[in-house]
Structure formats: structure tokens, C-alpha cells
Amino acid sequence: MFSYNDNEAEVKLGTLRDAPTALAPTYELWVKRREHWLSPINDAVQYTEDKIA
């Protein structure tokens, strides 16, 4: 786990051994740097850069 608080946890991509899990992303950060061949995650809020708390 990269970081966590009372509301969320940040897990690095590829660190969950048993996929799929019940975990689902609710937002994506820095989407302006998303590779053109990657699609946005359905139903996740898209932030151009950092999420403002």
C-alpha cells in the first residue's frame, strides 16, 4: 500500500496478487498524461492533475 487515510487507500498498479477483487477505483489522477491507447475507467471521476482535497 502506498498511502491511506480514513477515507481511501492508494494501491500501486499490479500489487494485488488475486485479481479481480471487490476494490474499484473511484477516480483517476493526471489523466492529461494517460497513454492514448488507455481508456478512462468507467464511472471514475477524471482529474486532469492532482485531486484537490
N, C-alpha and C positions, 0 to 999 in steps of 0.2 A: 504494500500500500504506500502510495506516495505521500498523501496527506489526508486528513479527515478533521471534521468538527461535528457539532451536534446535528447538523442538517445534511451533510453529504460526505462522501469519501471519493478521493481521486485514485483510480486504479490505472496503472500503466497498461497500455495495449499489449496483449499477449501474455499477461501474467496469470490469467485464470486457467488452470490445468483442465478442468472439466467444463467445457462449453457445450451447448448453451446453458446459461444459468438464468435465474429469475431476475438478475440485475439488468437494468436497461438504462441507457443514457437519457437524461432529460434536457441536456444542452450540449452544444459544440462550441469550442473556443477557436479563435483565429481562423475562421472559415475563409478569410481572404487568401490564405496560403494553402487551401485544400488543393490537392492534385486534381487536374481536370478530369481524370478518369474515376475519381471517387464521388459517389453520390451522397447528398445530405442524408442524415439519419431521419427517418420518418418520425414526425411528432416531437422532434427535439428543437428547442429554441436555438437559433443560429446567431452567434455573436461574431462580429467582424474581427474583433480583437479580444481583450480581456473582458470578463464579466464584471460589471460594477456592482458591488455589494449593496 
